[in-house]
Amino acid sequence: MPEIRSISAVTFATPDMARAVRFYAALGFSMAYGGETGAFTSFRVGTGHLNLARAVDQPPSSGGTRVIFYVDDVDAMYAQALAQGFAPEAPPRDAAWGERYFHLTDPDGHALSFARPIRDVGG
């Protein structure tokens, strides 16, 4: 059986492309394609992508799926989110499973986490 090696992209539906594009751009995501007036927008995430697809009658996400983005500095990412007026669920914290993280929900209800591995994990 072939090995599944990576995720190339995650695609979120949004009824308001301009609002969604502004949210991800404000967090520092780098746009690769599309924009506020497009039907499809793609942001670079390492070697992969976060995509936004316009869906006019799309209800808000139930938050049942969470996408975790690894960042160089969780606390700096948290400060960036606060500086843009966004409301993370709680300040960054260290988890027993070996990551420092915080959660943030996008304007369409998609659950996001920003994290990094903790170097010294006991075990």
Contact map, one row per residue, 1 for C-alpha under 8 A:
111000000000000000000000000000000000000000000000000000000000000000000000000000000000000000000000000000000000000000000000000
111100000000000000000000000000000000000000000000000000000000000000000000000000000000000000000000000000000000000000000000000
111110000000000000000000000000000000000000000000000000000000000000000000000000000000000000000000000000000000000000000000000
011111000000000000000000000000000000000000000000000000000000000000000000000000000000000000000000000000000000000000000000000
001111100000000000000000000000000000000000000000000000000000000000000000000000000000000000000000000000000000000000000000000
000111110000000000000000000000000000000000000000000000000000000000000000000000000000000000000000000000000000000000000000000
000011111100000000000000000000000000000000000001000000000000000000000000000000000000000000000000000000000000000000000000000
000001111100000000000000000000000000000000000011100000000000000000000000000000000000000000000000000000000000000000000000000
000000111110000000000000000000000000000000000001111000000000000000000000000000000000000000000000000000000000000000000000000
000000111111000000000000000000000000000000000000111000000000000000000000000000000000000000000000000000000000000000000000000
000000001111100000000000000000000000000000000000011110000000000000000000000000000000000000000000000000000000000000000000000
000000000111110000000000000000000000000000000000011110000000000000000000000000000000000000000000000000000000010000000000000
000000000011111000000000000000000000000000000000000111100100000000000000000000000000000000000000000000000000000000000000000
000000000001111110010000000000000000000000000000000111110100000000000000000000000000000000000000000000000001000000000000000
000000000000111110000000000000000000000000000000000001111100000000000000000000000000000000000000000000000001000000000000000
000000000000011111110000000000000000000000000000000001010000000000000000000000000000000000000000000000000000000000000000000
000000000000011111111000000000000011111000000000000111000000000000000000000000000000000000000000000000000000000000000000000
000000000000000111111100000000000011100000000000000000000000000000000000000000000000000000000000000000000000000000000000000
000000000000000111111110000000000001000000000000000000000000000000000000000000000000000000000000000000000010000000000000000
000000000000010111111111000000000001000000000000000100000000000000000000000000000000000000000000000000000111000000000000000
000000000000000011111111100000000011000010000000000100000000000000000000000000000000000000000000000000000000000000000000000
000000000000000001111111110000000001000000000000000000000000000000000000000000000000000000000000000000000000000000000000000
000000000000000000111111111000000000000000000000000000000000000000000000000000000000000000000000000000000110000000000000000
000000000000000000011111111110000000000000000000000000000000000000000000000000000000000000000000000000000000000000000000000
000000000000000000001111111111100000000000000000000000000000000000000000000000000000000000000000000000000000000000000000000
000000000000000000000111111110000000000000000000000000000000000000000000000000001001000000000000000000000000000000000000000
000000000000000000000011111110000000000000000000000000000000000000000000000010011001000000000000000000000000000000000000000
000000000000000000000001111111000000000000000000000000000000000000000000000000000000000000000000000000000000000000000000000
000000000000000000000001111111100000000000111000000000000000000000000000000000000000000000000000000000000000000000000000000
000000000000000000000000100111110000000000111000000000000000000000000000000000000000000000000000000000000000000000000000000
000000000000000000000000100011111110000011110000000000000000000000000000000000000000000000000000000000000000000000000000000
000000000000000000000000000001111100000011110000000000000000000000000000000000000000000000000000000000000000000000000000000
000000000000000000000000000000111110000111100000000000000000000000000000000000000000000000000000000000000000000000000000000
000000000000000000000000000000111111111111000000000000000000000000000000000000000000000000000000000000000000000000000000000
000000000000000011001000000000101111110110000000000000000000000000000000000000000000000000000000000000000000000000000000000
000000000000000011111100000000000111110000000000000000000000000000000000000000000000000000000000000000000000000000000000000
000000000000000011000000000000000111111000000000000000000000000000000000000000000000000000000000000000000000000000000000000
000000000000000010000000000000000111111110000000000001000000000000000000000000000000000000000000000000000000000000000000000
000000000000000010000000000000000100111110000000000011000000000000000000000000000000000000000000000000000000000000000000000
000000000000000000000000000000001110011111000000001111000000000000000000000000000000000000000000000000000000000000000000000
000000000000000000001000000000111110011111100000001110000000000000000000000000000000000000000000000000000000000000000000000
000000000000000000000000000000111100000111110000111100000000000000000000000000000000000000000000000000000000000000000000000
000000000000000000000000000011111000000011111000111000000000000000000000000000000000000000000000000000000000000000000000000
000000000000000000000000000011110000000001111111110000000000000000000000000000000000000000000000000000000000000000000000000
000000000000000000000000000011000000000000111111110000000000000000000000000000000000000000000000000000000000000000000000000
000000000000000000000000000000000000000000011111100000000000000000000000000000000000000000000000000000000000000000000000000
000000010000000000000000000000000000000000011111100000000000000000000000000000000000000000000000000000000000000000000000000
000000111000000000000000000000000000000000011111110000000000000000000000000000000000000000000000000000000000000000000000000
000000011100000000000000000000000000000001111111111000000000000000000000000000000000000000000000000000000000000000000000000
000000001111000000000000000000000000000001111001111100000000000000000000000000000000000000000000000000000000000000000000000
000000001111000000000000000000000000000111100000111110000000000000000000000000000000000000000000000000000000000000000000000
000000000011110010011000000000000000000111000000011111000000000000000000000000000000000000000000000000000000000000000000000
000000000011110010000000000000000000001110000000001111100000000000000000000000000000000000000000000000000000000000000000000
000000000000111110000000000000000000011100000000000111110000000000000000000000000000000000000000000000000000000000000000000
000000000000111000000000000000000000000000000000000011111100000000000000000000000000000000000000000000000000000000000000000
000000000000011100000000000000000000000000000000000001111100000000000000000000000000000000000000000000000000000000000000000
000000000000001000000000000000000000000000000000000000111110000000000000000000000000000000000000000000000000000000000000000
000000000000111000000000000000000000000000000000000000111111000000000000000000000000000000000000000000000000000000000000000
000000000000000000000000000000000000000000000000000000001111100000000000000000000000000000000000000000000000000000000000000
000000000000000000000000000000000000000000000000000000000111110000000000000000000000000000000000000000000001110000000000000
000000000000000000000000000000000000000000000000000000000011111100000000000000000000000000000000000000000001110000000000000
000000000000000000000000000000000000000000000000000000000001111110000000000000000000000000000000000000000000110000000000000
000000000000000000000000000000000000000000000000000000000000111111000000000000000000000000000000000000000000111000000000000
000000000000000000000000000000000000000000000000000000000000111111000000000000000000000000000000000000000000001000000000000
000000000000000000000000000000000000000000000000000000000000011111100000000000000000000000000000000000000000011000000000000
000000000000000000000000000000000000000000000000000000000000001111110000000000000000000000000000000000000000011110000000000
000000000000000000000000000000000000000000000000000000000000000011111000000000000000000000000000000000000000001110000000000
000000000000000000000000000000000000000000000000000000000000000001111100000000000000000000000000000000000000000111100000000
000000000000000000000000000000000000000000000000000000000000000000111110000000000000000000000000000000000000000111100000000
000000000000000000000000000000000000000000000000000000000000000000011111000000000000000000000000000000000000000001110000000
000000000000000000000000000000000000000000000000000000000000000000001111110010000000000000000000000000000000000001110000000
000000000000000000000000000000000000000000000000000000000000000000000111110000000000000000000000000000000000000000010000000
000000000000000000000000000000000000000000000000000000000000000000000011111110000000000000000000000000000000000000010000000
000000000000000000000000000000000000000000000000000000000000000000000011111111000000000000010000000111000000000001110000000
000000000000000000000000000000000000000000000000000000000000000000000000111111100000000000010000000000000000000000000000000
000000000000000000000000000000000000000000000000000000000000000000000000111111110000000000000000000000000000000000000000000
000000000000000000000000001000000000000000000000000000000000000000000010111111111000000000000000000000000000000001000000000
000000000000000000000000000000000000000000000000000000000000000000000000011111111100000100110000000001000000000000000000000
000000000000000000000000000000000000000000000000000000000000000000000000001111111110000000000000000000000000000000000000000
000000000000000000000000001000000000000000000000000000000000000000000000000111111111000000000000000000000000000000000000000
000000000000000000000000011000000000000000000000000000000000000000000000000011111111111100000000000000000000000000000000000
000000000000000000000000000000000000000000000000000000000000000000000000000001111111111100000000000000000000000000000000000
000000000000000000000000000000000000000000000000000000000000000000000000000000111111110000000000000000000000000000000000000
000000000000000000000000011000000000000000000000000000000000000000000000000000011111110000000000000000000000000000000000000
000000000000000000000000000000000000000000000000000000000000000000000000000000001111111000000000000000000000000000000000000
000000000000000000000000000000000000000000000000000000000000000000000000000000001111111100000000000000000000000000000000000
000000000000000000000000000000000000000000000000000000000000000000000000000000001100111110000000000000010000000000000000000
000000000000000000000000000000000000000000000000000000000000000000000000000001001100011111100000000001111000000000000000000
000000000000000000000000000000000000000000000000000000000000000000000000000000000000001111100000000001110000000000000000000
000000000000000000000000000000000000000000000000000000000000000000000000000000000000000111110000000001100000000000000000000
000000000000000000000000000000000000000000000000000000000000000000000000000001000000000111111000000001000000000000000000000
000000000000000000000000000000000000000000000000000000000000000000000000011001000000000001111100000111000000000000000000000
000000000000000000000000000000000000000000000000000000000000000000000000000000000000000000111110000111000000000000000000000
000000000000000000000000000000000000000000000000000000000000000000000000000000000000000000011111011110000000000000000100000
000000000000000000000000000000000000000000000000000000000000000000000000000000000000000000001111111110000000000000000000000
000000000000000000000000000000000000000000000000000000000000000000000000000000000000000000000111111000000000000000000000000
000000000000000000000000000000000000000000000000000000000000000000000000000000000000000000000011111000000000000000000000100
000000000000000000000000000000000000000000000000000000000000000000000000000000000000000000000111111100000000000000001110100
000000000000000000000000000000000000000000000000000000000000000000000000000000000000000000000111111110000000000000111100000
000000000000000000000000000000000000000000000000000000000000000000000000010000000000000000011110011111000000000000111100000
000000000000000000000000000000000000000000000000000000000000000000000000010000000000000000011110001111100000000011110000000
000000000000000000000000000000000000000000000000000000000000000000000000010001000000000111111000000111110000000011100000000
000000000000000000000000000000000000000000000000000000000000000000000000000000000000000111000000000011111000001111000000000
000000000000000000000000000000000000000000000000000000000000000000000000000000000000001110000000000001111100001110000000000
000000000000000000000000000000000000000000000000000000000000000000000000000000000000000100000000000000111111111100000000000
000000000000000000010010000000000000000000000000000000000000000000000000000000000000000000000000000000011111111100000000000
000000000000000000110010000000000000000000000000000000000000000000000000000000000000000000000000000000001111110000000000000
000000000000011000010000000000000000000000000000000000000001100000000000000000000000000000000000000000001111110000000000000
000000000000000000000000000000000000000000000000000000000001111000000000000000000000000000000000000000001111111000000000000
000000000001000000000000000000000000000000000000000000000001111011000000000000000000000000000000000000001111111100000000000
000000000000000000000000000000000000000000000000000000000000001111100000000000000000000000000000000000111100111110000000000
000000000000000000000000000000000000000000000000000000000000000001111000000000000000000000000000000000111100011111000000000
000000000000000000000000000000000000000000000000000000000000000001111000000000000000000000000000000011110000001111100000000
000000000000000000000000000000000000000000000000000000000000000000011110010010000000000000000000000011100000000111110000000
000000000000000000000000000000000000000000000000000000000000000000011110010000000000000000000000001111000000000011111000000
000000000000000000000000000000000000000000000000000000000000000000000111110000000000000000000000001110000000000001111100000
000000000000000000000000000000000000000000000000000000000000000000000000000000000000000000000000011100000000000000111110000
000000000000000000000000000000000000000000000000000000000000000000000000000000000000000000000100011100000000000000011111100
000000000000000000000000000000000000000000000000000000000000000000000000000000000000000000000000010000000000000000001111100
000000000000000000000000000000000000000000000000000000000000000000000000000000000000000000000000000000000000000000000111110
000000000000000000000000000000000000000000000000000000000000000000000000000000000000000000000000110000000000000000000111111
000000000000000000000000000000000000000000000000000000000000000000000000000000000000000000000000000000000000000000000001111
000000000000000000000000000000000000000000000000000000000000000000000000000000000000000000000000000000000000000000000000111
